[in-house]
Amino acid sequence: MSAFDPQPASPWWTPSVHADRRPILLARGRIEAGVRAWLADRDFLIVDPPGLQRSPGNETHLHAFGTQMIGNDGVGVPMYLCTSPEFTMKKLLAAGERRIASLQHVWRNRERSALHHPEFTMLEWYRAGEPYDAVIEDCVALARLAAESTGIGRFSFRGRECDPFAEPERLGVVEAFALHAGVDLLASLDENGVPDGAALAAQMRGIGMAVPEDESWSYLFSHILVERVEPQLGNGRITVLDRYPAAEAALARRLPGDARLSERFELYACGVELANGFGELTDPDEQRRRFAAEMDEKQRLYGERYPLDEDFLAALALMPEASGVALGFDRLVMLATGAQRIEAVLWAPVAE
């Protein structure tokens, strides 16, 4: 049974299946060792954020695993498994650290597919006092390092190929929507970046896309991105998709000179999103407003909301200007080994 088969007939722990999977798992180890050495060579301090958090994050479509922390008095306090080490790492920046990174397991609910797993490995790092172009360059360098670690010449996924050593494509979100979907995204945003769902819906109808009833601008934006734009990204070479609308970047600072856009980017190869990074927002009042709006929308759509991390908001007042990025380590291993499902690169996949 090949490790590339979509659904092995036997469990992963069957000796014959493990024997097929083992070369990929050893390659994963080589990539991890290379990443850790690369970070050390650039003076990144590897930190170890906790897996339990009071708040799992305050983004509308982020779904956490909830649990309880029971004290000596037997009283339970709601807690969540970490969806990202971001809040903890930004507190460390506020404490005085300058270059930090983590490579750890994180957990996200409602996510399982060829590219998604409820428990996965995230590589996240921050550069204090450096522009977000610096972490974009980091992402490209790490993609190339992964390819070098396995000796693969080109990434491939579902019939698409990408040369990680070629000069990356740099494409703004507004430009990408116009080029690949025929949508004028700025026409659905006012001068302050406030989105107009009806205006975006009208454009969707104009290009022959179905528009669901009672859906927000954010949902429509994501629908166009996934259906029309993402399949065109990272084909032949890596694509850096940047300058996201501010409405889609709750943790990023606004782009200087244009309040409609933000310092957010995503890195794509073979149509696969590998990384998501920001020029980080450090204004606690603005961050609180954005989180509140995200949780109001989460309540409307899913009937739940997560608490705010008040320590995180307090720490933002002390945090220096910084840039940071989260990279899906398992996806990077997939592309560097030719695996077609995320389970193929995990030592022990979570049971269905």
C-alpha positions as a Markdown table, in Angstrom:
| # | Residue | x | y | z |
|---|---|---|---|---|
| 1 | Met | 0.0 | 0.0 | 0.0 |
| 2 | Ser | 1.6 | 3.3 | -1.1 |
| 3 | Ala | 1.7 | 6.3 | 1.2 |
| 4 | Phe | 0.2 | 8.3 | -1.6 |
| 5 | Asp | -3.0 | 6.3 | -1.8 |
| 6 | Pro | -5.9 | 8.5 | -0.5 |
| 7 | Gln | -7.3 | 5.9 | 1.9 |
| 8 | Pro | -5.0 | 3.0 | 3.0 |
| 9 | Ala | -6.9 | -0.2 | 3.5 |
| 10 | Ser | -5.2 | -0.9 | 6.8 |
| 11 | Pro | -4.5 | 1.4 | 9.8 |
| 12 | Trp | -1.4 | 3.5 | 9.8 |
| 13 | Trp | 0.1 | 1.3 | 12.6 |
| 14 | Thr | 0.0 | -1.8 | 10.4 |
| 15 | Pro | 3.6 | -2.8 | 9.8 |
| 16 | Ser | 3.2 | -2.9 | 6.0 |
| 17 | Val | 1.5 | 0.5 | 5.9 |
| 18 | His | 4.1 | 2.0 | 8.2 |
| 19 | Ala | 6.9 | 0.6 | 6.0 |
| 20 | Asp | 5.4 | 2.5 | 3.0 |
| 21 | Arg | 5.0 | 5.7 | 5.0 |
| 22 | Arg | 8.3 | 5.7 | 6.7 |
| 23 | Pro | 10.4 | 7.3 | 3.9 |
| 24 | Ile | 8.1 | 10.3 | 4.0 |
| 25 | Leu | 8.3 | 10.5 | 7.8 |
| 26 | Leu | 12.1 | 10.4 | 7.7 |
| 27 | Ala | 12.0 | 13.2 | 5.1 |
| 28 | Arg | 9.8 | 15.1 | 7.4 |
| 29 | Gly | 12.5 | 14.8 | 10.1 |
| 30 | Arg | 15.2 | 16.1 | 7.7 |
| 31 | Ile | 13.1 | 19.1 | 6.8 |
| 32 | Glu | 12.4 | 19.8 | 10.5 |
| 33 | Ala | 16.1 | 19.6 | 11.3 |
| 34 | Gly | 16.9 | 21.9 | 8.4 |
| 35 | Val | 14.3 | 24.5 | 9.6 |
| 36 | Arg | 15.6 | 24.5 | 13.1 |
| 37 | Ala | 19.2 | 25.0 | 11.9 |
| 38 | Trp | 18.0 | 27.8 | 9.5 |
| 39 | Leu | 16.3 | 29.6 | 12.4 |
| 40 | Ala | 19.3 | 29.2 | 14.7 |
| 41 | Asp | 21.6 | 30.6 | 12.1 |
| 42 | Arg | 19.5 | 33.7 | 12.0 |
| 43 | Asp | 19.4 | 34.2 | 15.7 |
| 44 | Phe | 15.8 | 33.1 | 16.3 |
| 45 | Leu | 15.1 | 31.9 | 19.8 |
| 46 | Ile | 12.8 | 28.8 | 19.8 |
| 47 | Val | 10.1 | 29.3 | 22.4 |
| 48 | Asp | 7.5 | 26.9 | 23.8 |
| 49 | Pro | 4.0 | 28.4 | 24.1 |
| 50 | Pro | 1.5 | 26.5 | 26.2 |
| 51 | Gly | -1.2 | 24.3 | 24.5 |
| 52 | Leu | -3.9 | 25.6 | 26.9 |
| 53 | Gln | -5.3 | 29.1 | 26.5 |
| 54 | Arg | -8.0 | 31.3 | 28.0 |
| 55 | Ser | -8.9 | 32.5 | 24.5 |
| 56 | Pro | -8.3 | 30.5 | 21.3 |
| 57 | Gly | -8.4 | 33.6 | 19.1 |
| 58 | Asn | -11.1 | 36.0 | 18.0 |
| 59 | Glu | -11.6 | 35.3 | 14.3 |
| 60 | Thr | -15.1 | 34.6 | 13.0 |
| 61 | His | -14.4 | 31.3 | 11.2 |
| 62 | Leu | -11.9 | 29.9 | 13.7 |
| 63 | His | -13.2 | 27.0 | 15.6 |
| 64 | Ala | -11.5 | 25.7 | 18.7 |
| 65 | Phe | -11.5 | 22.6 | 20.9 |
| 66 | Gly | -12.9 | 23.5 | 24.3 |
| 67 | Thr | -12.0 | 22.0 | 27.6 |
| 68 | Gln | -11.9 | 22.8 | 31.4 |
| 69 | Met | -9.0 | 23.4 | 33.8 |
| 70 | Ile | -10.1 | 22.2 | 37.2 |
| 71 | Gly | -8.5 | 23.9 | 40.2 |
| 72 | Asn | -7.7 | 22.4 | 43.6 |
| 73 | Asp | -11.1 | 23.6 | 44.8 |
| 74 | Gly | -12.8 | 21.4 | 42.1 |
| 75 | Val | -14.1 | 24.4 | 40.2 |
| 76 | Gly | -13.7 | 24.3 | 36.5 |
| 77 | Val | -12.5 | 27.2 | 34.3 |
| 78 | Pro | -13.2 | 27.1 | 30.6 |
| 79 | Met | -10.1 | 26.7 | 28.5 |
| 80 | Tyr | -9.2 | 26.0 | 24.9 |
| 81 | Leu | -6.6 | 24.0 | 23.0 |
| 82 | Cys | -4.2 | 26.4 | 21.2 |
| 83 | Thr | -5.3 | 27.3 | 17.6 |
| 84 | Ser | -2.1 | 29.4 | 17.2 |
| 85 | Pro | 0.7 | 30.5 | 19.5 |
| 86 | Glu | 0.3 | 34.1 | 18.3 |
| 87 | Phe | -1.1 | 35.7 | 21.5 |
| 88 | Thr | 1.7 | 34.1 | 23.6 |
| 89 | Met | 4.4 | 35.0 | 21.2 |
| 90 | Lys | 3.3 | 38.6 | 21.0 |
| 91 | Lys | 3.4 | 38.8 | 24.8 |
| 92 | Leu | 7.0 | 37.6 | 24.6 |
| 93 | Leu | 7.7 | 40.4 | 22.1 |
| 94 | Ala | 6.2 | 42.8 | 24.6 |
| 95 | Ala | 8.5 | 41.3 | 27.2 |
| 96 | Gly | 11.5 | 42.2 | 25.1 |
| 97 | Glu | 12.3 | 39.3 | 22.8 |
| 98 | Arg | 13.3 | 40.3 | 19.2 |
| 99 | Arg | 13.4 | 37.2 | 17.0 |
| 100 | Ile | 11.3 | 34.3 | 18.2 |
| 101 | Ala | 9.9 | 31.1 | 16.6 |
| 102 | Ser | 7.9 | 28.1 | 17.6 |
| 103 | Leu | 7.3 | 24.7 | 16.0 |
| 104 | Gln | 4.4 | 23.1 | 17.7 |
| 105 | His | 1.1 | 21.2 | 17.5 |
| 106 | Val | -2.1 | 23.3 | 17.3 |
| 107 | Trp | -5.7 | 22.3 | 17.2 |
| 108 | Arg | -8.6 | 23.5 | 15.0 |
| 109 | Asn | -12.2 | 22.1 | 14.9 |
| 110 | Arg | -14.4 | 21.7 | 11.8 |
| 111 | Glu | -11.3 | 21.2 | 9.7 |
| 112 | Arg | -10.6 | 17.9 | 7.9 |
| 113 | Ser | -9.7 | 17.4 | 4.3 |
| 114 | Ala | -6.7 | 16.5 | 2.1 |
| 115 | Leu | -5.0 | 19.7 | 3.4 |
| 116 | His | -6.6 | 20.0 | 6.8 |
| 117 | His | -6.2 | 18.0 | 10.0 |
| 118 | Pro | -7.8 | 18.7 | 13.5 |
| 119 | Glu | -4.3 | 18.5 | 15.0 |
| 120 | Phe | -1.4 | 19.8 | 12.9 |
| 121 | Thr | 2.1 | 21.4 | 13.2 |
| 122 | Met | 2.5 | 25.1 | 12.8 |
| 123 | Leu | 5.7 | 27.0 | 12.3 |
| 124 | Glu | 5.3 | 30.5 | 13.5 |
| 125 | Trp | 8.0 | 33.3 | 13.8 |
| 126 | Tyr | 8.3 | 37.0 | 14.5 |
| 127 | Arg | 10.8 | 39.7 | 13.7 |
| 128 | Ala | 10.6 | 42.8 | 15.9 |
| 129 | Gly | 11.5 | 46.1 | 14.2 |
| 130 | Glu | 11.5 | 44.5 | 10.7 |
| 131 | Pro | 9.1 | 45.0 | 7.8 |
| 132 | Tyr | 6.8 | 42.2 | 6.6 |
| 133 | Asp | 8.8 | 41.9 | 3.4 |
| 134 | Ala | 11.5 | 40.2 | 5.6 |
| 135 | Val | 9.1 | 37.4 | 6.7 |
| 136 | Ile | 8.0 | 37.0 | 3.1 |
| 137 | Glu | 11.6 | 36.4 | 2.1 |
| 138 | Asp | 11.8 | 33.9 | 5.0 |
| 139 | Cys | 8.9 | 31.9 | 3.7 |
| 140 | Val | 10.4 | 31.6 | 0.2 |
| 141 | Ala | 13.7 | 30.6 | 1.7 |
| 142 | Leu | 12.1 | 27.9 | 3.8 |
| 143 | Ala | 10.1 | 26.5 | 0.8 |
| 144 | Arg | 13.4 | 26.2 | -1.0 |
| 145 | Leu | 15.1 | 24.6 | 2.0 |
| 146 | Ala | 12.4 | 21.9 | 2.2 |
| 147 | Ala | 12.9 | 21.1 | -1.5 |
| 148 | Glu | 16.6 | 20.9 | -1.0 |
| 149 | Ser | 16.1 | 18.6 | 2.0 |
| 150 | Thr | 14.3 | 16.0 | -0.1 |
| 151 | Gly | 16.0 | 16.6 | -3.4 |
| 152 | Ile | 12.8 | 17.3 | -5.1 |
| 153 | Gly | 13.0 | 19.6 | -8.2 |
| 154 | Arg | 9.4 | 20.8 | -8.3 |
| 155 | Phe | 6.5 | 20.8 | -6.0 |
| 156 | Ser | 3.4 | 19.0 | -7.3 |
| 157 | Phe | -0.2 | 18.7 | -6.0 |
| 158 | Arg | -3.2 | 17.4 | -7.9 |
| 159 | Gly | -1.8 | 18.0 | -11.3 |
| 160 | Arg | -0.3 | 21.4 | -10.5 |
| 161 | Glu | 3.5 | 22.0 | -10.4 |
| 162 | Cys | 5.6 | 24.8 | -8.9 |
| 163 | Asp | 9.3 | 25.5 | -9.1 |
| 164 | Pro | 10.2 | 26.8 | -5.6 |
| 165 | Phe | 13.6 | 28.1 | -6.9 |
| 166 | Ala | 12.0 | 30.4 | -9.5 |
| 167 | Glu | 11.6 | 34.1 | -8.8 |
| 168 | Pro | 8.2 | 34.3 | -6.9 |
| 169 | Glu | 5.2 | 36.2 | -8.3 |
| 170 | Arg | 4.1 | 39.1 | -6.1 |
| 171 | Leu | 0.4 | 39.8 | -6.6 |
| 172 | Gly | -1.9 | 42.2 | -4.7 |
| 173 | Val | -5.3 | 40.8 | -3.7 |
| 174 | Val | -7.1 | 43.6 | -5.7 |
| 175 | Glu | -5.0 | 42.8 | -8.7 |
| 176 | Ala | -5.6 | 39.0 | -8.3 |
| 177 | Phe | -9.4 | 39.4 | -8.1 |
| 178 | Ala | -9.4 | 41.6 | -11.3 |
| 179 | Leu | -7.1 | 39.2 | -13.2 |
| 180 | His | -8.5 | 35.8 | -12.2 |
| 181 | Ala | -12.1 | 36.6 | -11.3 |
| 182 | Gly | -13.0 | 39.8 | -13.2 |
| 183 | Val | -14.0 | 41.5 | -9.9 |
| 184 | Asp | -13.3 | 45.1 | -8.9 |
| 185 | Leu | -12.8 | 44.5 | -5.2 |
| 186 | Leu | -12.2 | 48.2 | -4.4 |
| 187 | Ala | -15.7 | 49.0 | -5.7 |
| 188 | Ser | -17.1 | 47.1 | -2.8 |
| 189 | Leu | -15.1 | 49.0 | -0.2 |
| 190 | Asp | -15.5 | 52.6 | 1.0 |
| 191 | Glu | -12.5 | 55.0 | 1.6 |
| 192 | Asn | -12.1 | 53.6 | 5.1 |
| 193 | Gly | -12.2 | 50.0 | 4.0 |
| 194 | Val | -15.7 | 49.3 | 5.2 |
| 195 | Pro | -17.1 | 46.5 | 3.0 |
| 196 | Asp | -20.4 | 46.5 | 1.1 |
| 197 | Gly | -21.7 | 43.0 | 0.7 |
| 198 | Ala | -24.5 | 44.0 | -1.8 |
| 199 | Ala | -22.0 | 45.6 | -4.1 |
| 200 | Leu | -19.8 | 42.5 | -4.1 |
| 201 | Ala | -22.8 | 40.3 | -4.6 |
| 202 | Ala | -23.8 | 42.3 | -7.7 |
| 203 | Gln | -20.4 | 41.7 | -9.2 |
| 204 | Met | -20.6 | 38.0 | -8.5 |
| 205 | Arg | -23.9 | 37.8 | -10.4 |
| 206 | Gly | -22.3 | 39.7 | -13.2 |
| 207 | Ile | -19.6 | 37.0 | -13.6 |
| 208 | Gly | -22.1 | 34.2 | -13.4 |
| 209 | Met | -21.4 | 33.1 | -9.8 |
| 210 | Ala | -24.3 | 32.1 | -7.5 |
| 211 | Val | -24.8 | 34.3 | -4.5 |
| 212 | Pro | -26.2 | 32.7 | -1.3 |
| 213 | Glu | -28.8 | 34.6 | 0.6 |
| 214 | Asp | -28.0 | 36.5 | 3.8 |
| 215 | Glu | -24.2 | 36.2 | 3.5 |
| 216 | Ser | -21.7 | 38.7 | 4.6 |
| 217 | Trp | -19.1 | 40.5 | 2.4 |
| 218 | Ser | -16.4 | 38.4 | 4.1 |
| 219 | Tyr | -18.2 | 35.2 | 3.1 |
| 220 | Leu | -18.5 | 36.3 | -0.5 |
| 221 | Phe | -14.9 | 37.4 | -0.6 |
| 222 | Ser | -13.8 | 34.0 | 0.6 |
| 223 | His | -16.1 | 32.3 | -1.9 |
| 224 | Ile | -14.6 | 34.2 | -4.8 |
| 225 | Leu | -11.0 | 33.6 | -3.5 |
| 226 | Val | -11.4 | 29.9 | -3.1 |
| 227 | Glu | -13.4 | 29.3 | -6.4 |
| 228 | Arg | -11.8 | 31.6 | -8.8 |
| 229 | Val | -8.5 | 33.0 | -7.5 |
| 230 | Glu | -6.7 | 30.3 | -5.4 |
| 231 | Pro | -6.5 | 27.7 | -8.2 |
| 232 | Gln | -4.5 | 30.2 | -10.2 |
| 233 | Leu | -1.9 | 30.9 | -7.5 |
| 234 | Gly | 1.5 | 29.2 | -7.2 |
| 235 | Asn | 1.4 | 27.5 | -10.6 |
| 236 | Gly | 4.9 | 27.3 | -12.1 |
| 237 | Arg | 6.3 | 29.4 | -9.4 |
| 238 | Ile | 5.5 | 30.6 | -5.8 |
| 239 | Thr | 2.9 | 33.3 | -5.5 |
| 240 | Val | 3.0 | 35.9 | -2.7 |
| 241 | Leu | -0.6 | 37.2 | -2.5 |
| 242 | Asp | -0.5 | 40.4 | -0.5 |
| 243 | Arg | -2.2 | 43.7 | 0.5 |
| 244 | Tyr | -5.4 | 42.1 | 1.7 |
| 245 | Pro | -8.5 | 44.2 | 2.3 |
| 246 | Ala | -8.4 | 45.5 | 5.9 |
| 247 | Ala | -11.7 | 43.8 | 6.5 |
| 248 | Glu | -9.9 | 40.4 | 6.0 |
| 249 | Ala | -6.9 | 41.2 | 8.3 |
| 250 | Ala | -8.1 | 41.5 | 11.9 |
| 251 | Leu | -4.5 | 41.3 | 13.3 |
| 252 | Ala | -2.6 | 43.3 | 10.7 |
| 253 | Arg | -1.9 | 47.0 | 10.5 |
| 254 | Arg | -3.3 | 49.1 | 7.7 |
| 255 | Leu | -1.3 | 49.7 | 4.6 |
| 256 | Pro | 0.4 | 53.2 | 4.7 |
| 257 | Gly | -1.4 | 55.5 | 2.4 |
| 258 | Asp | -4.5 | 53.3 | 1.8 |
| 259 | Ala | -6.8 | 52.6 | 4.7 |
| 260 | Arg | -8.7 | 50.1 | 2.6 |
| 261 | Leu | -5.9 | 47.6 | 2.5 |
| 262 | Ser | -3.6 | 45.9 | 5.1 |
| 263 | Glu | -0.1 | 44.5 | 5.5 |
| 264 | Arg | -1.2 | 40.9 | 5.2 |
| 265 | Phe | 0.1 | 38.2 | 2.8 |
| 266 | Glu | -0.3 | 34.6 | 2.0 |
| 267 | Leu | 2.1 | 32.3 | 0.3 |
| 268 | Tyr | 0.9 | 29.8 | -2.3 |
| 269 | Ala | 2.5 | 26.9 | -4.2 |
| 270 | Cys | 0.4 | 24.6 | -6.5 |
| 271 | Gly | -2.7 | 26.3 | -5.4 |
| 272 | Val | -2.0 | 25.4 | -1.8 |
| 273 | Glu | -1.8 | 28.1 | 0.9 |
| 274 | Leu | 1.4 | 27.5 | 2.8 |
| 275 | Ala | 1.7 | 30.6 | 5.0 |
| 276 | Asn | -0.2 | 33.6 | 6.3 |
| 277 | Gly | 1.7 | 36.6 | 7.6 |
| 278 | Phe | 1.2 | 40.2 | 8.8 |
| 279 | Gly | 2.8 | 43.5 | 9.5 |
| 280 | Glu | 1.4 | 43.3 | 13.1 |
| 281 | Leu | -1.2 | 45.6 | 14.5 |
| 282 | Thr | 0.0 | 47.0 | 17.9 |
| 283 | Asp | -2.9 | 49.4 | 18.7 |
| 284 | Pro | -4.8 | 47.7 | 21.6 |
| 285 | Asp | -7.9 | 49.9 | 21.2 |
| 286 | Glu | -8.2 | 49.1 | 17.5 |
| 287 | Gln | -7.5 | 45.5 | 18.1 |
| 288 | Arg | -10.3 | 45.3 | 20.7 |
| 289 | Arg | -12.7 | 46.9 | 18.2 |
| 290 | Arg | -11.8 | 44.4 | 15.5 |
| 291 | Phe | -12.1 | 41.4 | 17.9 |
| 292 | Ala | -15.5 | 42.6 | 19.1 |
| 293 | Ala | -16.8 | 42.9 | 15.5 |
| 294 | Glu | -15.4 | 39.4 | 14.7 |
| 295 | Met | -17.1 | 37.9 | 17.7 |
| 296 | Asp | -20.4 | 39.6 | 16.9 |
| 297 | Glu | -20.3 | 38.0 | 13.4 |
| 298 | Lys | -19.3 | 34.6 | 15.0 |
| 299 | Gln | -22.3 | 34.9 | 17.3 |
| 300 | Arg | -24.6 | 35.6 | 14.3 |
| 301 | Leu | -23.3 | 32.8 | 12.2 |
| 302 | Tyr | -22.5 | 30.0 | 14.7 |
| 303 | Gly | -24.3 | 31.1 | 17.9 |
| 304 | Glu | -21.1 | 31.3 | 20.0 |
| 305 | Arg | -18.3 | 33.6 | 20.9 |
| 306 | Tyr | -14.8 | 33.3 | 22.5 |
| 307 | Pro | -13.6 | 35.5 | 25.3 |
| 308 | Leu | -11.0 | 38.2 | 24.7 |
| 309 | Asp | -7.5 | 37.7 | 26.0 |
| 310 | Glu | -7.2 | 40.8 | 28.2 |
| 311 | Asp | -3.5 | 40.1 | 28.9 |
| 312 | Phe | -2.8 | 40.0 | 25.2 |
| 313 | Leu | -4.6 | 43.3 | 24.6 |
| 314 | Ala | -2.7 | 44.9 | 27.5 |
| 315 | Ala | 0.6 | 43.5 | 26.1 |
| 316 | Leu | 0.0 | 45.2 | 22.8 |
| 317 | Ala | 0.6 | 48.6 | 24.3 |
| 318 | Leu | 4.2 | 47.4 | 25.1 |
| 319 | Met | 4.8 | 45.4 | 21.9 |
| 320 | Pro | 7.3 | 46.9 | 19.4 |
| 321 | Glu | 6.5 | 47.1 | 15.7 |
| 322 | Ala | 6.9 | 43.6 | 14.3 |
| 323 | Ser | 6.2 | 41.3 | 11.5 |
| 324 | Gly | 5.1 | 37.7 | 11.9 |
| 325 | Val | 4.0 | 34.6 | 9.9 |
| 326 | Ala | 2.4 | 31.2 | 10.5 |
| 327 | Leu | 3.4 | 28.4 | 8.1 |
| 328 | Gly | 1.6 | 25.0 | 7.8 |
| 329 | Phe | 4.6 | 22.7 | 8.3 |
| 330 | Asp | 2.7 | 19.6 | 7.3 |
| 331 | Arg | 1.7 | 21.2 | 4.0 |
| 332 | Leu | 5.3 | 22.1 | 3.3 |
| 333 | Val | 6.3 | 18.5 | 3.9 |
| 334 | Met | 3.5 | 17.4 | 1.6 |
| 335 | Leu | 4.8 | 19.5 | -1.3 |
| 336 | Ala | 8.4 | 18.6 | -0.6 |
| 337 | Thr | 7.6 | 14.8 | -0.7 |
| 338 | Gly | 4.9 | 14.7 | -3.3 |
| 339 | Ala | 2.3 | 13.4 | -0.7 |
| 340 | Gln | -1.3 | 14.1 | -1.8 |
| 341 | Arg | -3.0 | 13.9 | 1.7 |
| 342 | Ile | -1.9 | 15.4 | 5.0 |
| 343 | Glu | -2.2 | 12.1 | 6.8 |
| 344 | Ala | 0.6 | 10.7 | 4.7 |
| 345 | Val | 3.1 | 13.1 | 6.4 |
| 346 | Leu | 1.8 | 12.7 | 10.0 |
| 347 | Trp | 3.5 | 10.2 | 12.3 |
| 348 | Ala | 0.1 | 9.3 | 13.8 |
| 349 | Pro | -3.0 | 10.8 | 12.3 |
| 350 | Val | -6.0 | 11.6 | 14.5 |
| 351 | Ala | -8.7 | 8.9 | 14.2 |
| 352 | Glu | -11.7 | 9.7 | 12.1 |
